[in-house]
Amino acid sequence: MRLTEFHDLVTSRFGAAYGASVLADHVLTAVGGRTAAQAIEDGVEPRDVWWALCADFDVPRDQW
């Protein structure tokens, strides 16, 4: 998954403002206790960060 696709998915699922907050503020245990933004910056694959967000926010499996 490309980073642009990741950001498109976050925006479409959470909206622009809330999506930005989710990326910056929500800590994901699945990526080492980092926020999504930190994980991406540290080189974690965007797909893995997206899956972690989906799991934490109970996104239906067919939208992962």
mmCIF file of the N, C-alpha and C atoms, coordinates in Angstrom:
data_MODEL
# 
_entry.id   MODEL 
# 
loop_
_atom_site.group_PDB 
_atom_site.id 
_atom_site.type_symbol 
_atom_site.label_atom_id 
_atom_site.label_alt_id 
_atom_site.label_comp_id 
_atom_site.label_asym_id 
_atom_site.label_entity_id 
_atom_site.label_seq_id 
_atom_site.pdbx_PDB_ins_code 
_atom_site.Cartn_x 
_atom_site.Cartn_y 
_atom_site.Cartn_z 
_atom_site.occupancy 
_atom_site.B_iso_or_equiv 
_atom_site.pdbx_formal_charge 
_atom_site.auth_seq_id 
_atom_site.auth_comp_id 
_atom_site.auth_asym_id 
_atom_site.auth_atom_id 
_atom_site.pdbx_PDB_model_num 
ATOM 1   N N  . MET A 1 1  ? 0.844   -1.167 0.000  1.00 0.00 ? 1  MET A N  1 
ATOM 2   C CA . MET A 1 1  ? 0.000   0.000  0.000  1.00 0.00 ? 1  MET A CA 1 
ATOM 3   C C  . MET A 1 1  ? 0.894   1.237  0.000  1.00 0.00 ? 1  MET A C  1 
ATOM 4   N N  . ARG A 1 2  ? 0.575   2.153  -0.857 1.00 0.00 ? 2  ARG A N  1 
ATOM 5   C CA . ARG A 1 2  ? 1.308   3.425  -0.900 1.00 0.00 ? 2  ARG A CA 1 
ATOM 6   C C  . ARG A 1 2  ? 0.810   4.351  0.203  1.00 0.00 ? 2  ARG A C  1 
ATOM 7   N N  . LEU A 1 3  ? 1.645   5.262  0.586  1.00 0.00 ? 3  LEU A N  1 
ATOM 8   C CA . LEU A 1 3  ? 1.289   6.202  1.646  1.00 0.00 ? 3  LEU A CA 1 
ATOM 9   C C  . LEU A 1 3  ? 0.072   7.046  1.257  1.00 0.00 ? 3  LEU A C  1 
ATOM 10  N N  . THR A 1 4  ? -0.029  7.431  0.002  1.00 0.00 ? 4  THR A N  1 
ATOM 11  C CA . THR A 1 4  ? -1.191  8.227  -0.430 1.00 0.00 ? 4  THR A CA 1 
ATOM 12  C C  . THR A 1 4  ? -2.481  7.418  -0.284 1.00 0.00 ? 4  THR A C  1 
ATOM 13  N N  . GLU A 1 5  ? -2.436  6.132  -0.601 1.00 0.00 ? 5  GLU A N  1 
ATOM 14  C CA . GLU A 1 5  ? -3.619  5.290  -0.431 1.00 0.00 ? 5  GLU A CA 1 
ATOM 15  C C  . GLU A 1 5  ? -3.983  5.182  1.047  1.00 0.00 ? 5  GLU A C  1 
ATOM 16  N N  . PHE A 1 6  ? -2.979  5.040  1.890  1.00 0.00 ? 6  PHE A N  1 
ATOM 17  C CA . PHE A 1 6  ? -3.204  4.988  3.335  1.00 0.00 ? 6  PHE A CA 1 
ATOM 18  C C  . PHE A 1 6  ? -3.936  6.245  3.806  1.00 0.00 ? 6  PHE A C  1 
ATOM 19  N N  . HIS A 1 7  ? -3.438  7.404  3.408  1.00 0.00 ? 7  HIS A N  1 
ATOM 20  C CA . HIS A 1 7  ? -4.069  8.660  3.829  1.00 0.00 ? 7  HIS A CA 1 
ATOM 21  C C  . HIS A 1 7  ? -5.478  8.799  3.254  1.00 0.00 ? 7  HIS A C  1 
ATOM 22  N N  . ASP A 1 8  ? -5.689  8.330  2.035  1.00 0.00 ? 8  ASP A N  1 
ATOM 23  C CA . ASP A 1 8  ? -7.035  8.347  1.451  1.00 0.00 ? 8  ASP A CA 1 
ATOM 24  C C  . ASP A 1 8  ? -7.992  7.475  2.258  1.00 0.00 ? 8  ASP A C  1 
ATOM 25  N N  . LEU A 1 9  ? -7.537  6.297  2.672  1.00 0.00 ? 9  LEU A N  1 
ATOM 26  C CA . LEU A 1 9  ? -8.374  5.402  3.474  1.00 0.00 ? 9  LEU A CA 1 
ATOM 27  C C  . LEU A 1 9  ? -8.705  6.020  4.834  1.00 0.00 ? 9  LEU A C  1 
ATOM 28  N N  . VAL A 1 10 ? -7.711  6.615  5.468  1.00 0.00 ? 10 VAL A N  1 
ATOM 29  C CA . VAL A 1 10 ? -7.944  7.249  6.770  1.00 0.00 ? 10 VAL A CA 1 
ATOM 30  C C  . VAL A 1 10 ? -8.963  8.375  6.623  1.00 0.00 ? 10 VAL A C  1 
ATOM 31  N N  . THR A 1 11 ? -8.797  9.209  5.608  1.00 0.00 ? 11 THR A N  1 
ATOM 32  C CA . THR A 1 11 ? -9.708  10.331 5.399  1.00 0.00 ? 11 THR A CA 1 
ATOM 33  C C  . THR A 1 11 ? -11.120 9.848  5.067  1.00 0.00 ? 11 THR A C  1 
ATOM 34  N N  . SER A 1 12 ? -11.221 8.832  4.223  1.00 0.00 ? 12 SER A N  1 
ATOM 35  C CA . SER A 1 12 ? -12.557 8.355  3.856  1.00 0.00 ? 12 SER A CA 1 
ATOM 36  C C  . SER A 1 12 ? -13.256 7.680  5.022  1.00 0.00 ? 12 SER A C  1 
ATOM 37  N N  . ARG A 1 13 ? -12.498 7.032  5.893  1.00 0.00 ? 13 ARG A N  1 
ATOM 38  C CA . ARG A 1 13 ? -13.107 6.336  7.038  1.00 0.00 ? 13 ARG A CA 1 
ATOM 39  C C  . ARG A 1 13 ? -13.424 7.276  8.199  1.00 0.00 ? 13 ARG A C  1 
ATOM 40  N N  . PHE A 1 14 ? -12.503 8.181  8.511  1.00 0.00 ? 14 PHE A N  1 
ATOM 41  C CA . PHE A 1 14 ? -12.631 9.011  9.710  1.00 0.00 ? 14 PHE A CA 1 
ATOM 42  C C  . PHE A 1 14 ? -12.932 10.482 9.428  1.00 0.00 ? 14 PHE A C  1 
ATOM 43  N N  . GLY A 1 15 ? -12.786 10.924 8.188  1.00 0.00 ? 15 GLY A N  1 
ATOM 44  C CA . GLY A 1 15 ? -12.924 12.338 7.870  1.00 0.00 ? 15 GLY A CA 1 
ATOM 45  C C  . GLY A 1 15 ? -11.575 13.023 8.023  1.00 0.00 ? 15 GLY A C  1 
ATOM 46  N N  . ALA A 1 16 ? -11.449 14.194 7.434  1.00 0.00 ? 16 ALA A N  1 
ATOM 47  C CA . ALA A 1 16 ? -10.156 14.873 7.411  1.00 0.00 ? 16 ALA A CA 1 
ATOM 48  C C  . ALA A 1 16 ? -9.686  15.290 8.811  1.00 0.00 ? 16 ALA A C  1 
ATOM 49  N N  . ALA A 1 17 ? -10.533 15.973 9.557  1.00 0.00 ? 17 ALA A N  1 
ATOM 50  C CA . ALA A 1 17 ? -10.123 16.498 10.868 1.00 0.00 ? 17 ALA A CA 1 
ATOM 51  C C  . ALA A 1 17 ? -9.927  15.376 11.888 1.00 0.00 ? 17 ALA A C  1 
ATOM 52  N N  . TYR A 1 18 ? -10.918 14.491 12.014 1.00 0.00 ? 18 TYR A N  1 
ATOM 53  C CA . TYR A 1 18 ? -10.801 13.408 12.984 1.00 0.00 ? 18 TYR A CA 1 
ATOM 54  C C  . TYR A 1 18 ? -9.705  12.435 12.572 1.00 0.00 ? 18 TYR A C  1 
ATOM 55  N N  . GLY A 1 19 ? -9.558  12.193 11.282 1.00 0.00 ? 19 GLY A N  1 
ATOM 56  C CA . GLY A 1 19 ? -8.497  11.316 10.787 1.00 0.00 ? 19 GLY A CA 1 
ATOM 57  C C  . GLY A 1 19 ? -7.121  11.823 11.175 1.00 0.00 ? 19 GLY A C  1 
ATOM 58  N N  . ALA A 1 20 ? -6.920  13.133 11.049 1.00 0.00 ? 20 ALA A N  1 
ATOM 59  C CA . ALA A 1 20 ? -5.641  13.726 11.450 1.00 0.00 ? 20 ALA A CA 1 
ATOM 60  C C  . ALA A 1 20 ? -5.406  13.524 12.936 1.00 0.00 ? 20 ALA A C  1 
ATOM 61  N N  . SER A 1 21 ? -6.451  13.657 13.731 1.00 0.00 ? 21 SER A N  1 
ATOM 62  C CA . SER A 1 21 ? -6.335  13.442 15.173 1.00 0.00 ? 21 SER A CA 1 
ATOM 63  C C  . SER A 1 21 ? -6.019  11.988 15.491 1.00 0.00 ? 21 SER A C  1 
ATOM 64  N N  . VAL A 1 22 ? -6.679  11.065 14.806 1.00 0.00 ? 22 VAL A N  1 
ATOM 65  C CA . VAL A 1 22 ? -6.424  9.634  15.012 1.00 0.00 ? 22 VAL A CA 1 
ATOM 66  C C  . VAL A 1 22 ? -4.960  9.316  14.717 1.00 0.00 ? 22 VAL A C  1 
ATOM 67  N N  . LEU A 1 23 ? -4.442  9.837  13.623 1.00 0.00 ? 23 LEU A N  1 
ATOM 68  C CA . LEU A 1 23 ? -3.050  9.568  13.252 1.00 0.00 ? 23 LEU A CA 1 
ATOM 69  C C  . LEU A 1 23 ? -2.067  10.109 14.280 1.00 0.00 ? 23 LEU A C  1 
ATOM 70  N N  . ALA A 1 24 ? -2.370  11.253 14.844 1.00 0.00 ? 24 ALA A N  1 
ATOM 71  C CA . ALA A 1 24 ? -1.436  11.922 15.745 1.00 0.00 ? 24 ALA A CA 1 
ATOM 72  C C  . ALA A 1 24 ? -1.596  11.530 17.214 1.00 0.00 ? 24 ALA A C  1 
ATOM 73  N N  . ASP A 1 25 ? -2.800  11.108 17.609 1.00 0.00 ? 25 ASP A N  1 
ATOM 74  C CA . ASP A 1 25 ? -3.075  10.948 19.038 1.00 0.00 ? 25 ASP A CA 1 
ATOM 75  C C  . ASP A 1 25 ? -3.336  9.523  19.518 1.00 0.00 ? 25 ASP A C  1 
ATOM 76  N N  . HIS A 1 26 ? -3.854  8.673  18.663 1.00 0.00 ? 26 HIS A N  1 
ATOM 77  C CA . HIS A 1 26 ? -4.238  7.323  19.101 1.00 0.00 ? 26 HIS A CA 1 
ATOM 78  C C  . HIS A 1 26 ? -3.017  6.399  19.092 1.00 0.00 ? 26 HIS A C  1 
ATOM 79  N N  . VAL A 1 27 ? -2.715  5.816  20.237 1.00 0.00 ? 27 VAL A N  1 
ATOM 80  C CA . VAL A 1 27 ? -1.572  4.912  20.363 1.00 0.00 ? 27 VAL A CA 1 
ATOM 81  C C  . VAL A 1 27 ? -2.004  3.496  19.985 1.00 0.00 ? 27 VAL A C  1 
ATOM 82  N N  . LEU A 1 28 ? -1.232  2.892  19.078 1.00 0.00 ? 28 LEU A N  1 
ATOM 83  C CA . LEU A 1 28 ? -1.524  1.553  18.568 1.00 0.00 ? 28 LEU A CA 1 
ATOM 84  C C  . LEU A 1 28 ? -0.558  0.544  19.185 1.00 0.00 ? 28 LEU A C  1 
ATOM 85  N N  . THR A 1 29 ? -1.074  -0.370 19.992 1.00 0.00 ? 29 THR A N  1 
ATOM 86  C CA . THR A 1 29 ? -0.205  -1.378 20.587 1.00 0.00 ? 29 THR A CA 1 
ATOM 87  C C  . THR A 1 29 ? 0.361   -2.323 19.531 1.00 0.00 ? 29 THR A C  1 
ATOM 88  N N  . ALA A 1 30 ? -0.378  -2.518 18.440 1.00 0.00 ? 30 ALA A N  1 
ATOM 89  C CA . ALA A 1 30 ? 0.048   -3.453 17.399 1.00 0.00 ? 30 ALA A CA 1 
ATOM 90  C C  . ALA A 1 30 ? 1.295   -2.997 16.642 1.00 0.00 ? 30 ALA A C  1 
ATOM 91  N N  . VAL A 1 31 ? 1.640   -1.730 16.757 1.00 0.00 ? 31 VAL A N  1 
ATOM 92  C CA . VAL A 1 31 ? 2.848   -1.217 16.093 1.00 0.00 ? 31 VAL A CA 1 
ATOM 93  C C  . VAL A 1 31 ? 3.836   -0.675 17.122 1.00 0.00 ? 31 VAL A C  1 
ATOM 94  N N  . GLY A 1 32 ? 3.873   -1.331 18.259 1.00 0.00 ? 32 GLY A N  1 
ATOM 95  C CA . GLY A 1 32 ? 4.882   -1.006 19.261 1.00 0.00 ? 32 GLY A CA 1 
ATOM 96  C C  . GLY A 1 32 ? 4.558   0.155  20.174 1.00 0.00 ? 32 GLY A C  1 
ATOM 97  N N  . GLY A 1 33 ? 3.280   0.428  20.390 1.00 0.00 ? 33 GLY A N  1 
ATOM 98  C CA . GLY A 1 33 ? 2.912   1.500  21.304 1.00 0.00 ? 33 GLY A CA 1 
ATOM 99  C C  . GLY A 1 33 ? 3.197   2.888  20.747 1.00 0.00 ? 33 GLY A C  1 
ATOM 100 N N  . ARG A 1 34 ? 3.103   2.997  19.445 1.00 0.00 ? 34 ARG A N  1 
ATOM 101 C CA . ARG A 1 34 ? 3.323   4.287  18.779 1.00 0.00 ? 34 ARG A CA 1 
ATOM 102 C C  . ARG A 1 34 ? 2.016   4.761  18.161 1.00 0.00 ? 34 ARG A C  1 
ATOM 103 N N  . THR A 1 35 ? 1.955   6.055  17.888 1.00 0.00 ? 35 THR A N  1 
ATOM 104 C CA . THR A 1 35 ? 0.820   6.547  17.111 1.00 0.00 ? 35 THR A CA 1 
ATOM 105 C C  . THR A 1 35 ? 1.008   6.104  15.665 1.00 0.00 ? 35 THR A C  1 
ATOM 106 N N  . ALA A 1 36 ? -0.037  6.203  14.883 1.00 0.00 ? 36 ALA A N  1 
ATOM 107 C CA . ALA A 1 36 ? 0.061   5.854  13.466 1.00 0.00 ? 36 ALA A CA 1 
ATOM 108 C C  . ALA A 1 36 ? 1.092   6.737  12.773 1.00 0.00 ? 36 ALA A C  1 
ATOM 109 N N  . ALA A 1 37 ? 1.086   8.021  13.088 1.00 0.00 ? 37 ALA A N  1 
ATOM 110 C CA . ALA A 1 37 ? 2.045   8.947  12.469 1.00 0.00 ? 37 ALA A CA 1 
ATOM 111 C C  . ALA A 1 37 ? 3.478   8.561  12.829 1.00 0.00 ? 37 ALA A C  1 
ATOM 112 N N  . GLN A 1 38 ? 3.718   8.215  14.090 1.00 0.00 ? 38 GLN A N  1 
ATOM 113 C CA . GLN A 1 38 ? 5.059   7.808  14.511 1.00 0.00 ? 38 GLN A CA 1 
ATOM 114 C C  . GLN A 1 38 ? 5.476   6.515  13.828 1.00 0.00 ? 38 GLN A C  1 
ATOM 115 N N  . ALA A 1 39 ? 4.556   5.569  13.731 1.00 0.00 ? 39 ALA A N  1 
ATOM 116 C CA . ALA A 1 39 ? 4.864   4.289  13.105 1.00 0.00 ? 39 ALA A CA 1 
ATOM 117 C C  . ALA A 1 39 ? 5.244   4.480  11.636 1.00 0.00 ? 39 ALA A C  1 
ATOM 118 N N  . ILE A 1 40 ? 4.481   5.285  10.931 1.00 0.00 ? 40 ILE A N  1 
ATOM 119 C CA . ILE A 1 40 ? 4.784   5.564  9.521  1.00 0.00 ? 40 ILE A CA 1 
ATOM 120 C C  . ILE A 1 40 ? 6.155   6.226  9.416  1.00 0.00 ? 40 ILE A C  1 
ATOM 121 N N  . GLU A 1 41 ? 6.402   7.192  10.270 1.00 0.00 ? 41 GLU A N  1 
ATOM 122 C CA . GLU A 1 41 ? 7.690   7.897  10.259 1.00 0.00 ? 41 GLU A CA 1 
ATOM 123 C C  . GLU A 1 41 ? 8.849   6.942  10.556 1.00 0.00 ? 41 GLU A C  1 
ATOM 124 N N  . ASP A 1 42 ? 8.598   5.956  11.404 1.00 0.00 ? 42 ASP A N  1 
ATOM 125 C CA . ASP A 1 42 ? 9.633   4.982  11.774 1.00 0.00 ? 42 ASP A CA 1 
ATOM 126 C C  . ASP A 1 42 ? 9.795   3.863  10.749 1.00 0.00 ? 42 ASP A C  1 
ATOM 127 N N  . GLY A 1 43 ? 9.012   3.898  9.678  1.00 0.00 ? 43 GLY A N  1 
ATOM 128 C CA . GLY A 1 43 ? 9.185   2.927  8.610  1.00 0.00 ? 43 GLY A CA 1 
ATOM 129 C C  . GLY A 1 43 ? 8.256   1.730  8.616  1.00 0.00 ? 43 GLY A C  1 
ATOM 130 N N  . VAL A 1 44 ? 7.273   1.727  9.503  1.00 0.00 ? 44 VAL A N  1 
ATOM 131 C CA . VAL A 1 44 ? 6.297   0.637  9.492  1.00 0.00 ? 44 VAL A CA 1 
ATOM 132 C C  . VAL A 1 44 ? 5.475   0.766  8.202  1.00 0.00 ? 44 VAL A C  1 
ATOM 133 N N  . GLU A 1 45 ? 5.197   -0.362 7.585  1.00 0.00 ? 45 GLU A N  1 
ATOM 134 C CA . GLU A 1 45 ? 4.428   -0.366 6.344  1.00 0.00 ? 45 GLU A CA 1 
ATOM 135 C C  . GLU A 1 45 ? 3.045   0.263  6.571  1.00 0.00 ? 45 GLU A C  1 
ATOM 136 N N  . PRO A 1 46 ? 2.624   1.159  5.696  1.00 0.00 ? 46 PRO A N  1 
ATOM 137 C CA . PRO A 1 46 ? 1.289   1.771  5.840  1.00 0.00 ? 46 PRO A CA 1 
ATOM 138 C C  . PRO A 1 46 ? 0.164   0.740  5.946  1.00 0.00 ? 46 PRO A C  1 
ATOM 139 N N  . ARG A 1 47 ? 0.273   -0.383 5.220  1.00 0.00 ? 47 ARG A N  1 
ATOM 140 C CA . ARG A 1 47 ? -0.740  -1.434 5.286  1.00 0.00 ? 47 ARG A CA 1 
ATOM 141 C C  . ARG A 1 47 ? -0.872  -1.958 6.716  1.00 0.00 ? 47 ARG A C  1 
ATOM 142 N N  . ASP A 1 48 ? 0.253   -2.168 7.395  1.00 0.00 ? 48 ASP A N  1 
ATOM 143 C CA . ASP A 1 48 ? 0.224   -2.685 8.762  1.00 0.00 ? 48 ASP A CA 1 
ATOM 144 C C  . ASP A 1 48 ? -0.373  -1.667 9.728  1.00 0.00 ? 48 ASP A C  1 
ATOM 145 N N  . VAL A 1 49 ? -0.083  -0.411 9.503  1.00 0.00 ? 49 VAL A N  1 
ATOM 146 C CA . VAL A 1 49 ? -0.659  0.652  10.341 1.00 0.00 ? 49 VAL A CA 1 
ATOM 147 C C  . VAL A 1 49 ? -2.168  0.730  10.099 1.00 0.00 ? 49 VAL A C  1 
ATOM 148 N N  . TRP A 1 50 ? -2.578  0.630  8.838  1.00 0.00 ? 50 TRP A N  1 
ATOM 149 C CA . TRP A 1 50 ? -4.003  0.658  8.523  1.00 0.00 ? 50 TRP A CA 1 
ATOM 150 C C  . TRP A 1 50 ? -4.720  -0.502 9.210  1.00 0.00 ? 50 TRP A C  1 
ATOM 151 N N  . TRP A 1 51 ? -4.152  -1.697 9.133  1.00 0.00 ? 51 TRP A N  1 
ATOM 152 C CA . TRP A 1 51 ? -4.768  -2.855 9.780  1.00 0.00 ? 51 TRP A CA 1 
ATOM 153 C C  . TRP A 1 51 ? -4.874  -2.650 11.293 1.00 0.00 ? 51 TRP A C  1 
ATOM 154 N N  . ALA A 1 52 ? -3.850  -2.057 11.896 1.00 0.00 ? 52 ALA A N  1 
ATOM 155 C CA . ALA A 1 52 ? -3.888  -1.783 13.338 1.00 0.00 ? 52 ALA A CA 1 
ATOM 156 C C  . ALA A 1 52 ? -5.000  -0.787 13.670 1.00 0.00 ? 52 ALA A C  1 
ATOM 157 N N  . LEU A 1 53 ? -5.135  0.245  12.851 1.00 0.00 ? 53 LEU A N  1 
ATOM 158 C CA . LEU A 1 53 ? -6.219  1.216  13.054 1.00 0.00 ? 53 LEU A CA 1 
ATOM 159 C C  . LEU A 1 53 ? -7.583  0.546  12.910 1.00 0.00 ? 53 LEU A C  1 
ATOM 160 N N  . CYS A 1 54 ? -7.713  -0.276 11.887 1.00 0.00 ? 54 CYS A N  1 
ATOM 161 C CA . CYS A 1 54 ? -8.984  -0.972 11.661 1.00 0.00 ? 54 CYS A CA 1 
ATOM 162 C C  . CYS A 1 54 ? -9.348  -1.852 12.850 1.00 0.00 ? 54 CYS A C  1 
ATOM 163 N N  . ALA A 1 55 ? -8.374  -2.556 13.380 1.00 0.00 ? 55 ALA A N  1 
ATOM 164 C CA . ALA A 1 55 ? -8.626  -3.426 14.533 1.00 0.00 ? 55 ALA A CA 1 
ATOM 165 C C  . ALA A 1 55 ? -9.042  -2.609 15.752 1.00 0.00 ? 55 ALA A C  1 
ATOM 166 N N  . ASP A 1 56 ? -8.339  -1.523 16.022 1.00 0.00 ? 56 ASP A N  1 
ATOM 167 C CA . ASP A 1 56 ? -8.642  -0.703 17.200 1.00 0.00 ? 56 ASP A CA 1 
ATOM 168 C C  . ASP A 1 56 ? -9.988  0.001  17.100 1.00 0.00 ? 56 ASP A C  1 
ATOM 169 N N  . PHE A 1 57 ? -10.391 0.373  15.883 1.00 0.00 ? 57 PHE A N  1 
ATOM 170 C CA . PHE A 1 57 ? -11.625 1.133  15.704 1.00 0.00 ? 57 PHE A CA 1 
ATOM 171 C C  . PHE A 1 57 ? -12.776 0.293  15.171 1.00 0.00 ? 57 PHE A C  1 
ATOM 172 N N  . ASP A 1 58 ? -12.633 -1.037 15.253 1.00 0.00 ? 58 ASP A N  1 
ATOM 173 C CA . ASP A 1 58 ? -13.696 -1.972 14.864 1.00 0.00 ? 58 ASP A CA 1 
ATOM 174 C C  . ASP A 1 58 ? -14.241 -1.718 13.461 1.00 0.00 ? 58 ASP A C  1 
ATOM 175 N N  . VAL A 1 59 ? -13.331 -1.453 12.528 1.00 0.00 ? 59 VAL A N  1 
ATOM 176 C CA . VAL A 1 59 ? -13.716 -1.304 11.131 1.00 0.00 ? 59 VAL A CA 1 
ATOM 177 C C  . VAL A 1 59 ? -14.085 -2.693 10.608 1.00 0.00 ? 59 VAL A C  1 
ATOM 178 N N  . PRO A 1 60 ? -15.210 -2.825 9.904  1.00 0.00 ? 60 PRO A N  1 
ATOM 179 C CA . PRO A 1 60 ? -15.576 -4.140 9.375  1.00 0.00 ? 60 PRO A CA 1 
ATOM 180 C C  . PRO A 1 60 ? -14.464 -4.744 8.522  1.00 0.00 ? 60 PRO A C  1 
ATOM 181 N N  . ARG A 1 61 ? -14.247 -6.040 8.673  1.00 0.00 ? 61 ARG A N  1 
ATOM 182 C CA . ARG A 1 61 ? -13.134 -6.742 8.007  1.00 0.00 ? 61 ARG A CA 1 
ATOM 183 C C  . ARG A 1 61 ? -13.114 -6.520 6.501  1.00 0.00 ? 61 ARG A C  1 
ATOM 184 N N  . ASP A 1 62 ? -14.267 -6.392 5.874  1.00 0.00 ? 62 ASP A N  1 
ATOM 185 C CA . ASP A 1 62 ? -14.298 -6.234 4.422  1.00 0.00 ? 62 ASP A CA 1 
ATOM 186 C C  . ASP A 1 62 ? -13.815 -4.858 3.968  1.00 0.00 ? 62 ASP A C  1 
ATOM 187 N N  . GLN A 1 63 ? -13.550 -3.953 4.903  1.00 0.00 ? 63 GLN A N  1 
ATOM 188 C CA . GLN A 1 63 ? -13.046 -2.624 4.576  1.00 0.00 ? 63 GLN A CA 1 
ATOM 189 C C  . GLN A 1 63 ? -11.559 -2.475 4.890  1.00 0.00 ? 63 GLN A C  1 
ATOM 190 N N  . TRP A 1 64 ? -10.918 -3.557 5.318  1.00 0.00 ? 64 TRP A N  1 
ATOM 191 C CA . TRP A 1 64 ? -9.496  -3.527 5.617  1.00 0.00 ? 64 TRP A CA 1 
ATOM 192 C C  . TRP A 1 64 ? -8.745  -3.586 4.325  1.00 0.00 ? 64 TRP A C  1 
# 
